[in-house]
């Protein structure tokens, strides 16, 4: 979504808007709701969560704590990826 690069689906992280309007990471890729995808690159998460790009894609407004939760997940994802090469 943010970097606009075409990647195989398993390389992407799905975010889903729940019925209450909150957004969470859909690790299984099967949750019901409007979804958007981000690649695992930190830049993609920064772009997606900056401003209202993700909110626009999911047609919702992110609460501050929800946005912080997604930012933390993106950081943890980055750390786990950098640890794979060791």
mmCIF file of the C-alpha atoms, coordinates in Angstrom:
data_MODEL
# 
_entry.id   MODEL 
# 
loop_
_atom_site.group_PDB 
_atom_site.id 
_atom_site.type_symbol 
_atom_site.label_atom_id 
_atom_site.label_alt_id 
_atom_site.label_comp_id 
_atom_site.label_asym_id 
_atom_site.label_entity_id 
_atom_site.label_seq_id 
_atom_site.pdbx_PDB_ins_code 
_atom_site.Cartn_x 
_atom_site.Cartn_y 
_atom_site.Cartn_z 
_atom_site.occupancy 
_atom_site.B_iso_or_equiv 
_atom_site.pdbx_formal_charge 
_atom_site.auth_seq_id 
_atom_site.auth_comp_id 
_atom_site.auth_asym_id 
_atom_site.auth_atom_id 
_atom_site.pdbx_PDB_model_num 
ATOM 1  C CA . UNK A 1 1  ? 0.000   0.000   0.000  1.00 0.00 ? 1  UNK A CA 1 
ATOM 2  C CA . UNK A 1 2  ? 2.529   2.617   1.089  1.00 0.00 ? 2  UNK A CA 1 
ATOM 3  C CA . UNK A 1 3  ? 5.489   1.782   -1.154 1.00 0.00 ? 3  UNK A CA 1 
ATOM 4  C CA . UNK A 1 4  ? 3.270   0.580   -4.028 1.00 0.00 ? 4  UNK A CA 1 
ATOM 5  C CA . UNK A 1 5  ? 5.653   -2.279  -4.849 1.00 0.00 ? 5  UNK A CA 1 
ATOM 6  C CA . UNK A 1 6  ? 4.110   -5.517  -6.057 1.00 0.00 ? 6  UNK A CA 1 
ATOM 7  C CA . UNK A 1 7  ? 5.047   -8.383  -3.760 1.00 0.00 ? 7  UNK A CA 1 
ATOM 8  C CA . UNK A 1 8  ? 3.767   -11.899 -3.129 1.00 0.00 ? 8  UNK A CA 1 
ATOM 9  C CA . UNK A 1 9  ? 1.021   -11.914 -0.502 1.00 0.00 ? 9  UNK A CA 1 
ATOM 10 C CA . UNK A 1 10 ? 3.032   -13.937 2.068  1.00 0.00 ? 10 UNK A CA 1 
ATOM 11 C CA . UNK A 1 11 ? 5.613   -11.115 2.136  1.00 0.00 ? 11 UNK A CA 1 
ATOM 12 C CA . UNK A 1 12 ? 2.979   -8.573  3.210  1.00 0.00 ? 12 UNK A CA 1 
ATOM 13 C CA . UNK A 1 13 ? 1.320   -7.827  6.537  1.00 0.00 ? 13 UNK A CA 1 
ATOM 14 C CA . UNK A 1 14 ? -2.463  -7.429  6.465  1.00 0.00 ? 14 UNK A CA 1 
ATOM 15 C CA . UNK A 1 15 ? -4.112  -4.776  8.586  1.00 0.00 ? 15 UNK A CA 1 
ATOM 16 C CA . UNK A 1 16 ? -7.846  -5.035  9.090  1.00 0.00 ? 16 UNK A CA 1 
ATOM 17 C CA . UNK A 1 17 ? -10.479 -2.578  10.233 1.00 0.00 ? 17 UNK A CA 1 
ATOM 18 C CA . UNK A 1 18 ? -12.697 -4.148  12.859 1.00 0.00 ? 18 UNK A CA 1 
ATOM 19 C CA . UNK A 1 19 ? -16.406 -3.428  13.299 1.00 0.00 ? 19 UNK A CA 1 
ATOM 20 C CA . UNK A 1 20 ? -15.663 -0.938  16.095 1.00 0.00 ? 20 UNK A CA 1 
ATOM 21 C CA . UNK A 1 21 ? -13.433 1.084   13.739 1.00 0.00 ? 21 UNK A CA 1 
ATOM 22 C CA . UNK A 1 22 ? -10.142 0.051   15.305 1.00 0.00 ? 22 UNK A CA 1 
ATOM 23 C CA . UNK A 1 23 ? -7.334  -1.438  13.224 1.00 0.00 ? 23 UNK A CA 1 
ATOM 24 C CA . UNK A 1 24 ? -5.257  -4.477  14.063 1.00 0.00 ? 24 UNK A CA 1 
ATOM 25 C CA . UNK A 1 25 ? -2.714  -6.733  12.440 1.00 0.00 ? 25 UNK A CA 1 
ATOM 26 C CA . UNK A 1 26 ? -4.305  -9.793  10.876 1.00 0.00 ? 26 UNK A CA 1 
ATOM 27 C CA . UNK A 1 27 ? -1.533  -12.373 11.212 1.00 0.00 ? 27 UNK A CA 1 
ATOM 28 C CA . UNK A 1 28 ? -3.629  -15.161 9.717  1.00 0.00 ? 28 UNK A CA 1 
ATOM 29 C CA . UNK A 1 29 ? -4.970  -13.039 6.863  1.00 0.00 ? 29 UNK A CA 1 
ATOM 30 C CA . UNK A 1 30 ? -8.499  -14.364 7.364  1.00 0.00 ? 30 UNK A CA 1 
ATOM 31 C CA . UNK A 1 31 ? -10.261 -11.863 9.638  1.00 0.00 ? 31 UNK A CA 1 
ATOM 32 C CA . UNK A 1 32 ? -13.446 -10.299 8.349  1.00 0.00 ? 32 UNK A CA 1 
ATOM 33 C CA . UNK A 1 33 ? -13.306 -6.595  7.592  1.00 0.00 ? 33 UNK A CA 1 
ATOM 34 C CA . UNK A 1 34 ? -11.778 -4.101  5.234  1.00 0.00 ? 34 UNK A CA 1 
ATOM 35 C CA . UNK A 1 35 ? -8.082  -4.824  4.810  1.00 0.00 ? 35 UNK A CA 1 
ATOM 36 C CA . UNK A 1 36 ? -4.929  -3.092  3.662  1.00 0.00 ? 36 UNK A CA 1 
ATOM 37 C CA . UNK A 1 37 ? -1.433  -4.455  3.209  1.00 0.00 ? 37 UNK A CA 1 
ATOM 38 C CA . UNK A 1 38 ? 1.981   -3.150  4.193  1.00 0.00 ? 38 UNK A CA 1 
ATOM 39 C CA . UNK A 1 39 ? 5.283   -4.736  3.305  1.00 0.00 ? 39 UNK A CA 1 
ATOM 40 C CA . UNK A 1 40 ? 7.670   -5.557  6.116  1.00 0.00 ? 40 UNK A CA 1 
ATOM 41 C CA . UNK A 1 41 ? 10.006  -2.622  5.415  1.00 0.00 ? 41 UNK A CA 1 
ATOM 42 C CA . UNK A 1 42 ? 10.176  0.030   8.138  1.00 0.00 ? 42 UNK A CA 1 
ATOM 43 C CA . UNK A 1 43 ? 9.823   2.784   5.537  1.00 0.00 ? 43 UNK A CA 1 
ATOM 44 C CA . UNK A 1 44 ? 6.545   1.327   4.357  1.00 0.00 ? 44 UNK A CA 1 
ATOM 45 C CA . UNK A 1 45 ? 5.161   1.335   7.911  1.00 0.00 ? 45 UNK A CA 1 
ATOM 46 C CA . UNK A 1 46 ? 6.323   4.915   8.439  1.00 0.00 ? 46 UNK A CA 1 
ATOM 47 C CA . UNK A 1 47 ? 4.672   6.084   5.230  1.00 0.00 ? 47 UNK A CA 1 
ATOM 48 C CA . UNK A 1 48 ? 1.490   4.107   5.873  1.00 0.00 ? 48 UNK A CA 1 
ATOM 49 C CA . UNK A 1 49 ? 1.053   5.419   9.403  1.00 0.00 ? 49 UNK A CA 1 
ATOM 50 C CA . UNK A 1 50 ? 2.126   8.971   8.614  1.00 0.00 ? 50 UNK A CA 1 
ATOM 51 C CA . UNK A 1 51 ? -0.769  11.336  8.091  1.00 0.00 ? 51 UNK A CA 1 
ATOM 52 C CA . UNK A 1 52 ? -3.916  9.555   7.030  1.00 0.00 ? 52 UNK A CA 1 
ATOM 53 C CA . UNK A 1 53 ? -2.866  7.116   4.287  1.00 0.00 ? 53 UNK A CA 1 
ATOM 54 C CA . UNK A 1 54 ? -3.807  4.004   6.239  1.00 0.00 ? 54 UNK A CA 1 
ATOM 55 C CA . UNK A 1 55 ? -6.941  5.647   7.570  1.00 0.00 ? 55 UNK A CA 1 
ATOM 56 C CA . UNK A 1 56 ? -7.982  6.537   4.034  1.00 0.00 ? 56 UNK A CA 1 
ATOM 57 C CA . UNK A 1 57 ? -7.341  3.011   2.754  1.00 0.00 ? 57 UNK A CA 1 
ATOM 58 C CA . UNK A 1 58 ? -9.324  1.453   5.611  1.00 0.00 ? 58 UNK A CA 1 
ATOM 59 C CA . UNK A 1 59 ? -11.964 4.205   5.715  1.00 0.00 ? 59 UNK A CA 1 
ATOM 60 C CA . UNK A 1 60 ? -11.599 4.825   9.439  1.00 0.00 ? 60 UNK A CA 1 
ATOM 61 C CA . UNK A 1 61 ? -9.914  7.133   11.939 1.00 0.00 ? 61 UNK A CA 1 
ATOM 62 C CA . UNK A 1 62 ? -7.144  5.767   14.120 1.00 0.00 ? 62 UNK A CA 1 
ATOM 63 C CA . UNK A 1 63 ? -7.216  6.559   17.817 1.00 0.00 ? 63 UNK A CA 1 
ATOM 64 C CA . UNK A 1 64 ? -3.834  7.630   19.187 1.00 0.00 ? 64 UNK A CA 1 
ATOM 65 C CA . UNK A 1 65 ? -3.382  4.420   21.199 1.00 0.00 ? 65 UNK A CA 1 
ATOM 66 C CA . UNK A 1 66 ? -4.324  2.318   18.165 1.00 0.00 ? 66 UNK A CA 1 
ATOM 67 C CA . UNK A 1 67 ? -1.775  4.186   16.004 1.00 0.00 ? 67 UNK A CA 1 
ATOM 68 C CA . UNK A 1 68 ? 0.896   3.704   18.704 1.00 0.00 ? 68 UNK A CA 1 
ATOM 69 C CA . UNK A 1 69 ? 0.117   -0.013  18.842 1.00 0.00 ? 69 UNK A CA 1 
ATOM 70 C CA . UNK A 1 70 ? 0.630   -0.330  15.076 1.00 0.00 ? 70 UNK A CA 1 
ATOM 71 C CA . UNK A 1 71 ? 3.853   1.692   15.212 1.00 0.00 ? 71 UNK A CA 1 
ATOM 72 C CA . UNK A 1 72 ? 5.185   -0.646  17.925 1.00 0.00 ? 72 UNK A CA 1 
ATOM 73 C CA . UNK A 1 73 ? 4.250   -3.680  15.821 1.00 0.00 ? 73 UNK A CA 1 
ATOM 74 C CA . UNK A 1 74 ? 6.133   -2.200  12.842 1.00 0.00 ? 74 UNK A CA 1 
ATOM 75 C CA . UNK A 1 75 ? 9.218   -1.677  15.011 1.00 0.00 ? 75 UNK A CA 1 
ATOM 76 C CA . UNK A 1 76 ? 9.051   -5.216  16.393 1.00 0.00 ? 76 UNK A CA 1 
ATOM 77 C CA . UNK A 1 77 ? 8.641   -6.533  12.873 1.00 0.00 ? 77 UNK A CA 1 
ATOM 78 C CA . UNK A 1 78 ? 11.748  -4.635  11.791 1.00 0.00 ? 78 UNK A CA 1 
ATOM 79 C CA . UNK A 1 79 ? 13.722  -6.009  14.745 1.00 0.00 ? 79 UNK A CA 1 
ATOM 80 C CA . UNK A 1 80 ? 12.658  -9.582  14.005 1.00 0.00 ? 80 UNK A CA 1 
ATOM 81 C CA . UNK A 1 81 ? 13.647  -9.221  10.355 1.00 0.00 ? 81 UNK A CA 1 
ATOM 82 C CA . UNK A 1 82 ? 17.072  -7.797  11.193 1.00 0.00 ? 82 UNK A CA 1 
ATOM 83 C CA . UNK A 1 83 ? 17.617  -10.685 13.605 1.00 0.00 ? 83 UNK A CA 1 
ATOM 84 C CA . UNK A 1 84 ? 16.906  -13.322 10.921 1.00 0.00 ? 84 UNK A CA 1 
ATOM 85 C CA . UNK A 1 85 ? 20.167  -12.690 9.090  1.00 0.00 ? 85 UNK A CA 1 
ATOM 86 C CA . UNK A 1 86 ? 22.291  -13.464 12.149 1.00 0.00 ? 86 UNK A CA 1 
# 
